[in-house]
Amino acid sequence: MSRLLQLCLAVWSAMLTPAAGKSLWDGVSPGHIAFRQHGLCASGKPAWYGVIQPEKLLDNSSLFVEMMGGPICFNHASCMNRKLRIWADIDEFLKEFMSLPDPQIAFLKSGASIPLAFMASMNAGYMPATPDHPGYGRRAIFITMCTADIFVGKHNATYEPMAPTAVSKSCDETKTGTAADYKGCQNWTRSGMACAKWSTEGGFDLGDHNYCRNPDGGSTIWCYTDNNNIGWDYCDSVAELPQPITFYHHGGKSFSTLLAEAKKELPDLKEISLYGASGGGVAVTAWASVVADMWTEAKVLALADSSMHVFPGTQLFNYFWEQAKYGPGPASQVTPQYDVIVPDFDWRQHDALAKHLTSHEGRVKLAYMSCIDDYVVYGDRRIMAVFAGLSDTMQSLLNESIQHDRTWAFLKSLHSCSPEGTVFSYILNCRGHHFTSTSWSPP
């Protein structure tokens, strides 16, 4: 490791460590949440977490942790995709996904105490603002994922682009401002998707070609892709050669150091509830065992809401084991990384979760809540398969009957291989997403 990289790692480690002797909950008003800077998003910009001070502390021996989800990326194409990339930066997420104005974003990041009721009204997560919430009366941590790694990464990963597109010398690749005047020949998106002809998509009368344009006055040129699972995406002109990108997959690192600080302050916890939805739900299933190892006397209750994205032992998980630069597999071993504890179980083993539940002799309990045909989960699976280049998996993901069989096979195996009373599942015949976005009720 170079001296420069060692210095950089030391600097980032220092940034992640709160001031000595200072409580995580210092300065937060009762019934409020305050956001604090903690580590980096995948984009390299600051990440944030929230600390929740209960209106009245009813249980000093327990902790509630909510892990807000988000998609992953794992190669140049997926990390450059418009839909996935906004989740790699807090500001972009708040602007593009939450539609918040700059003053409101600045307020959230100011460190001020914010009423939980206000956060609940934003539908930003299931805030413990009322007595019917299972985390009410307990200290809580709210951590947002902007690291594109389901909170398991501790790596700085560089992704190389695909080969540049060949273009005729007769094409005019001039692009100024938002490129409303662009007349060039780019017909591939930033994420490596081929463009569809404008004449086949409707909405814009641009002729029978598939070149990127900016007909709606957006931020730059774009096109509809020829893959229905991707929709549309931005383009660069052919003259702009694609460059390698570095993503800071620090989700696991940030969460690990945050837990270490909580352990110093609350060493004798008797119960820790981990709640996550979507990608956050995948994360809590991975972290439950690690948390139980940190607090050896505590019960750990993990709830995964709408998180049936991928199952251990399947082709998608096997791909991530081999290729993800932030997982426990071979690709991550040659990627610059930090020396912190993150989940490291073998994703290729179909009974990986059951083994962890067994090893903790009933202290760890896991519950799944989901619609059997969750439309967001289906879409996420398909996008992952597209960017992973898994055409066989892609076909099976389009078949709901196959997906039903795989879901039930996974759950039945998990129930039968785990200690009695450690696994619970609540699966409904519906298509919604996030049971717990506002309450404990089906969507």
Helices and strands as residue ranges (DSSP letters): H 3-16, E 32-40, E 46-53, E 62-68, H 76-80, H 82-85, G 86-88, H 90-92, I 93-97, H 102-108, E 114-115, H 116-121, E 139-144, E 155-159, H 198-201, E 222-224, E 232-234, E 245-249, H 251-265, E 271-277, H 279-294, E 299-305, H 315-323, H 330-333, H 352-359, E 364-371, H 375-388, H 391-397, H 400-417, E 423-428
